[in-house]
Amino acid sequence: MRNNIKLAIASPQTKVADPFFNASSIENAAKKAAMSGAKILLTPELSLSAYTCQDLFYNVSLADSCLKALVSLTQATCELDMFIFVGLPIFNGGSVYNCSLALYKGNIVSVFAKNKMTSYAHERAFSYSLPSSLDINGKQYIIDSSFTIQDDIVLQVAVGAITDVLNTDAHIILNPFCLPSPTDTQYFTSFEPKNKAQMPVILLSNASCTESTTDYAFSGQCKIIANEANFVSQRYELNGSLLIGEVALPNSVIKSEIIISSQELEAIKRCPYMPKDAAGRAIVIEEILNIQATGILKRMSHIGTQKTVLGISGGLDSTLSLVALVHAYKKAGFNIKDICAITMPGFGTSKTTKNNAVDLIDALGVTKKEISIKEACMSHFKDIGHDGRPDTAYENAQARERTQILMDYSNMINALMIGTGDLSEEALGFSTYNGDQMAMYSPNASIPKTVIRLIIDHVAQQSDVALKQVLIDILNTPVSPELVNNADNNNHITQKTEDILGPYEIHDFFLYYFIIGRMSPKEILQIAITTFPEYTKDHIHTYLKTFVSRFFAGQFKRSCSPDGAMAGVLSLSPRGGLFMPSDAQPTAFLDF
């Protein structure tokens, strides 16, 4: 007996980490498919969240937003006589699972889960050892591998699997997956079922081309493979793909199995990056300095130089970079005069920081050089038609001019240019793209501002009188980019970073529990209110909104972070620290 059935596959337009937008796209595709008489609609793997969320899958905020969007989608499609398959991350027992749900007339009728990783960069957040059931919006659902519709049509769902061996009696195999271009072209063209005598109908739905393109592009191609005909959609459709085809089915059933693991969180600490006791902190600080030194020396050895260049502002970050450099040179027995520390006063440089920079260089005994950026910036403003008003271009031009000086001077003397940017600035995107964001090597990249303060204080306590005094002065100086000229001729610092962003100690706390603790902002808000009683709830709420918004907005800068050995407990490096798309939406994470 043969049954004719109309099938639909969609690869809808997607916004990364924006489940409600994605649910709306799926809803539109479902209504179009239903109007044509389709009985099944397949969407890609993780279609509600988007596939390229990477390490954002660790955070329950995204999963919670997907569940809310799922409710909206089921309500919007409850009148449709069609099985709709959507993908989303589901948290259960401390683990997160890559699932595909079958929806029918406003209900979840079957749940499927991926049991094998196919892309480490995109999928390492998920658990592949599956339980027998999952809790979804307060109700338990058995994890299936197949189910039956219309009394005798058996469907098998292979989430994210490469379906090249058809050892099954199912009538229809649904394969929601995500395979980047051009790899997916081989999958689509070389796919040949082994058992053509009882060949099931195969539905393939690939991720949309509107997924993140940080490192990969997806085609959004959909395909139906059947005995009598194959149906294939166009590739790279910016408005999404919808493929509909009618096929005839033969007869036949399948079953499968599954299990789980769990995770734990550390106890809450005000400064979670360091031990609470002074002795423990001292050990960790020495370890950090040794890691920084080792990383710097390895890179110097690799490129064949004993010379380094860095910019000194008189602030915390450049101070730590110079301290780490001197530590490295002493460790290797190099001449510290081969360290060239360059001060580059600009329009907003205060007398306080300039004096601190000069005193630090003199106290450490490295080579000192001063290059003013004012004339070069004024010439640049004239070249690009800028009138010199203090806007973003005015500030960023100064940061980029300093980076150009450091890079070019390093090239001229065959030296390694050492960066000064820290983890806190990376997290908040508080740096100039291709300015202070860039370096030939970045030893502070995994060290937050709060830890930098502890390291400098530790070094100060072990230093001679002159060095100790300048380090204490630097610790007592407000953090500032110093890019705007002050009314009092720069006698005092008025452009203070923490007045703009909020306290670094709180942002560093947020970062730790967001990435390592894998907490939602809602959970972080509650523990921060308890941990920082000196700040009001409203202030902490405002700071957390700032953190989340800037963390997402600044990812494009982190996506091209320079090399730097991980010296702390947390790294945002795109090569092994944080896997996150540059164009993810923060919407789901601002719901607190």
N, C-alpha and C positions, 0 to 999 in steps of 0.2 A: 504494500500500500504506500502511496506517495502523497505527501501533503505539500501544497504550495504555501509559501510564507514570504511576506515582504519584510526585509531587514534594513535597518539604517545604522550607519556609523557616522559619528561626528567627531571632529577635532576642533572644538569651539575656540573662539578668540579668548585669550587668557591674560589675566594680570597676576603676576607672581605674588603669592601670599595675600590675595584678596578674594576670599571664598565667596562673598556675596556677589561680586562682579561675575565670577566664574559660574556661580549657580544661575545667574540671570542668562548668561550665554548658553548654558545647557538647557535651560527652560525654553529659550527661543528655538533651539535646534529640535527639542522634543515636540513642540507644538507643530513645527513644520513637518516633521517626520510623521506625526500622528495624522495630519491632514492628508498625507499620501497613503495612509493605511498600513504603515509599518507596525509590527507587533513587538519588535525588539529595537532598542537604541543603545549602542555601545559607545562610551566615551573613553578617552585614554586613561592610563595609569595616573592616579592622583589628580584627577581632573578638577576637583573642587579647590584644592590648595595650589595647584601647579606642581609640576615635577621638580623644578629647579630651585626649590627652597633650601636645599642643602642642610646646613646645621640648624636652620630655623625649625626643622621638624622635631628637634629635641625639646622645644618649648611648648608647653601645653596650651598657650594662648592661641596658637595657630590651629591646633586640633579642636579647641573649644569653638572657635569661630567657624570652623568647617561644620561642626555639628549643628550650630545655629543656622548656617546657610543650608544645610541638609533639610532641616525642618521647613525652612522657607520653600525649598525646591519641591519637597513632597506635597506641601499644601498647594503649590501653584500647578502641579501636574496631576492632582488627585482625580481629575475627570478623564484622564487619558487612558484608553484601553491599550496599554503598551508597557512592556518591561523596560525600565531605564536603568542602565548600569553606570554608576558614578564611582570615582576613586577618591579616597581621602585618608589622612593619617588618623589613627585611633589610639588614644592612650589607654592602657589597662595595666594595673598592677605595677606601675613604675616603668613600663616598657611602652614603646610606640610601634604600631603595626601598619604596614602598607596594605590597605584594604580596598576592595571593590564591593559595592552593595548593589543588590538588585531591588529596585523600587517598583511597586505596582499599585496604582490607585491610592496613593498617599501612604503606603506602608512599606516597611523594609521586609522583603519576603525571603532574602537569602544573603549571606555574608561570605565573602571569599578573602583570602589573605595571601600575600606573597611569602614564599618560604625559601627564597634564594636570592642573594644579592647579585645584581648585574652591573652596578656602577658604584664604586666606592665613593667617588666624589659627591654623588647625589644622594646615596642611599645608606650611608653608614649609620645614620640615626636609628634605623629600624631594627627590630628584633625579628629573626627569621625562624626561631624555635617557637612554634605556635601553641596556644592553649586550645582547649576543646571549644571554648566559647568566649565571647567578648561582650562587655557591657557597653551598650550604645544608648545614650540618653535615658539611662535608668532601667533598661530592659536587656536581658541576656539573650544572645543569639549564638547558635551553634555555628562554627566555621564549616562551611560546606566546600565541596569540590565540584558538585554538580547538583542540578535539580530539574524537575520536570514541569513543563508548561503544556497547556492544551491537552492534558491527560497522557500524551504519549511521546512528546518531543523532549528529548533529554539534552540539556545544555551543560557543557563543561566550561568553567571559567579558569583560565591560566593567567593569573595576574603577573605581568611583567616577564613572562617566560618566552623563550624563543621556541615556538611550537613547530619543530621540524620533524619530530617522530610522533606519529599519531597512534599510539598504543591505547586506543579507547573505543568504546561502543557508542559514544555520544553522537547525536545527530548534528549538533552545532558546537563548535569550539569558539569561545570568545576570548580574544587575546588583547586586553588593554595593555599597552606597553609604551616605553619611551626609549627610542634609539636615535642618537644624533646623526646628522648628515656628515659625511656621505655614507656612513656605515649602513644606514637603513636601506639604501638602494640595493645592496647585496641581499638583504633579507627579503625584500619585495620581489626581486627578480629570480633568485635561486631557490625560492621556496617550492619544494616538490613533495607533496604527501606520499608516504610510503605505501599506503593501502588504498589503491584507487578503486578496488572492487567494492569496498564499502566506505567510500570517501565521505567524511563529514563535511559540512559547510564550515568554512573558517572565516571569522571576522577579525580583522587586524585594525587597530586604531592607534596611531602614533601621536606623540605630543605635538601641540600646535607650534607653528613658527613664531607665535607671539610669546612663547616661553622666554626666560632670561637668555640673553646671548653673551653672558660674561665670558664663557670659554667655549661654548658649543652653540650650534644652531640645529633646530628640529624642523622637519619638513611638513608636519601636519597631514601626512598622507594617510588615507583610509583605503582598505581593500577588502573585498568579498571574494573568496575563492570557492568555486562550486564546480561540479562535474560539467554542467551544461554551459556555464559562462563565468567569467571573472569580471568584477567591477572594480575600478580604480579611480580615486579622486585625483585632482590636481595637487601639486606640491606648492608650498609656500603661499597659501592663501591668507592674506593678512586679516581678512574678515572671518576666517574660519572655514572649515570644510564640512560638508554634509553629503554623504553618499547613501543612496537608496537603491536597493535591488531586490527583485523577486526570484526565489529559488525553489526547487523541488527537493524534498527530503526522502531518503529511504528510512529503514527502521533501526532500533537498538537501545547500555547503562554503565555508569562508572562511580567509583567511590575513592576516597583518599583520606589521609589522616594528618595529624599535627600535634605541638607542645609549647614551653615558655621560660623566660628568665626575668630577673628584676634588678633594680638599681637603688643606690642609697645616696643621701645628701649629708654633707658635713654639718656639724653643729654651727650655729650662727656666730660669727665673730665680727667685731667692729672693723678690724683690719684683717680680713681673711687671708691676705697674702703672706703674712708673717706670723711666727710664734708669738705668744703673749709675753713670755719671759725674756729678759734682756740677754741672757746667755744664749738662748735659742736663736734670738734675732741676730746676734753677732756671728754665729755659725753660718746662718743663711746668707748674711751680707757678704762674708768672705767668699762663700760659694758663688754668689752672683758676680762679684768682681773677678773671680778666677774664670768663670764662664765667659764673661765679656773679654777678658784678656786673651783667652784661648782662641775665641772666635776671630778677634782682630789679628792675632799673630798668624793664624792659619791662612787668612785671606792675604795678608802681606806676603807670606811665603809663596802662596800660589801665584801671585802676580810678579814676584821678584823685586820687592822694594823694602826698604827700612824707613821710608819717609811717609809721614801722614800730615794731613791738613784738616783743620776743622775751624768753624766759626765760633767765637766766644762772645756771648751777649751779656754775661754777668748774671744769668738766670740759672735755675736749678738744672735744666736738662743739659745744657752745654758744659756746665760744671761737672756733672757725672761723666759725660763722655771724655772730658779731659782727664779726670781722675782715673778712669778706667784705662785710658791710653798710657798714662804714666806708669800705672801698675803693670801693664803689658810690657812696656819697654824695660822696666826694671827686671821683670821676670825673665825676659829674653837676653838681658845684658846689652841692649841697644843704647845708643846715645840719645838722651831725651832732647837734645838740641835739634834732632831730626823731626821733632813734632813742631809743626808751624801752627800757632794759634793766631787767628786773624780776627781783630775787632773791626766791625763795619758799621760805624755810626750812621744813623739816618735821621729823618725828620723828627721822629719821636723818641730818640734815644735820650734817656735821662742821665744826669750827672751821676746818680747813684749807681746805676748798672754799669755805666762806662768805667767808673772808678773800680767797681768790684771786678770787672773783667780784667782790667790792667793789673790790679793787685793779685788776682789769682794766677795769672800768667807768670808774674814776677816771683810769686811765692813758690811755684812749682818748678821754675827754672827752664821752661821751654822757650822756643823761639817766638818772638812777638812781632806782629806786623799789623799796621792799621791801614785800612782802605775805606775812605768815606764813599757812601753810595749816593750822596745827594746830587752831585753834578751829573752822574750817569742816569739817574732817575729823571731829572729835569729834562735831559736831552731826549730820553725815551718818551716822556710825556709829550714833548714837542713833536716827535716823529709820528706818534699815533693820534695827535690832535686832542690830547687831554688837557683840560684847563687847570689842573693841579688841585682840584677840590678833593677833600678827604673822603673818597668813596671806596668801593671794593677794588677797583682797578688801581687806585692810588696806594692802597695797602699791599695788595698782592704783587705789584710791580717791585716793591722794595724787597719782599721775600725772594722773588725770582732773581732779582739782581744780585742778592747775596749768594744764592745758590750758583749762579753763573760764575761769579768771582771764584768761589771755592772750587768748583769743577775745573775751570780753566787753569787756575793756578796749580791745582794738583796735576793736571796734564803737563804743564810747563816744567814742573820739577820732578816728574815721574813719581808722584805720591798717591796714596790712597786717601780719598776724601771721606772722612768719618761724619756720619749724621748725628743729630742730637735729639730727634723726635722720640717721644715716649708713648707708652701704651695708652695712657689717659687721653692724650691728644688724638691718637689713632681712633680710639673708640668714639670720640665725639666729633671726629672730622675737623678738629680745630687746627688746621694747617693749610698752607697754600699749595694747591695742586701744582706739581713741578716746581715748587719752591722749597720750603723747609721740609716738605713731605719726601723729597728725593735725596738720595745719598749713594755713595759707592758701597758703603757698609753701615749698618744701623745697629749699634750695640745696645741701645736703650729700648728697642722696639717692644719688648715684652715686660717692661718695668713700669708700673703705674707711678703717678706723681707722689702718692703717699709713701711708697717704698723708697723712691728717690730721696725724699726728705730724710728718711731713717738712715739711708746709706751715707748721705753727706754728713749727717750728725755723727754717725759712727766714725767716719774718717776724721772729722774735726777733733773728736775726743782723743785721737791717737796722733795728732799732728803737732808740729812746733807752734810757737806762739803766733807767728805771722800768718801761717796758713790757717790755723784754727780761727783766728779773728776774721779773716775774709770769708771763710766758709760759714761762720755764724752770721755775718752780715748778709750773705746771699740767702741763707735760710729765713732771715727776717725781712727780706724784700718781697713785696707782693708780686705774684706771677703776672706778667704783662707781655703782650706782643710788641708794645712800644712802636706803633706804626703811625700814630697821629701826633702832630706837633701840639704841645701844650701852651696854654695862654701865659703861663709863668716862665716861658723860655726853658721848659724841661728841667726845672729845679726839683720837681716832684713827679711821681708816677700817678697819672690819673686814669689811664686806660687799663683797668684791672680785669684780668680774665675771669676770676671767680665772681665778680659783679655781673659779668655778662652771662656766664654759664651756670653758676651755682658752685658750691664748695666741691673741690676735687675729692675730698674724703668720702663724700656721699656718692659721687659718680663712680668712683672706684669700687665702692660697695655694690652699687647697682650692677656694674659690669661683671663682677665675680659671680654673683648669684644668678645673673641672667645667662651667662655662658657655662660656668662650671656647675653651679647649682641647678641649672635648667629650670629655673622658676619662672612663672608668669609674672609680668609686671604687677598684677593684682596681689600675688603672694609677696613679692618684693616690697611693695608699699607697706604691707602689714608688718613685716619684720623690721623695716627701716624706721617706722614710727616708734617701735619699741627700743630699737638699738640707738637711735639718735634723739633722745628726749629734749635736747636743747633746741631742736628745730620744730616748728609747728607742723601739724599734719598738712595744712595747705601749702606750706613751703616745700615739704618733701614731695607732695603730689605734683607741684609745678616743676621741681627739679627732675622728677622721674619722667614727666611728659617731655621735657627737654632732652633727657638722655635717650629715650626711645626714638624720638623724631630725628635727632642728630645721628644716632647710631645707624639708622637705616640710610639716611641721606649721605653719610660719609663712606659707605661701603666702596664706592667707585675709586676712592683714593686708596683704600686698603687692598683693592684688587691688583694694584701694581706696586705693592710695598717693596722696598729694597730688601736685600738679604740681611740677616742678622740672627746670630744664634739665640735660641730661646733661653733666657737666663732666669725667668720667673716661672710661676705656676701656670701662666696663661699666655697664649699667643694668639694674635689675630692675623697671622700670616696666611695668605691665600694658598700657600703650598703645603700646609699641613696643620695649621692652627685652626682657622675658621673657614669653612666652606659655605659661602653665602653669595647669592646673586646680587649684582650691583643695582638691579632695578626692582627689588622687592618692595612691596607696599607695607607701611607700618600700621595700617588700619586695624588689623586684628589685635595688635599689641598695645593699642592706645585705648582699649575698652576696659578701663579700670577707674 
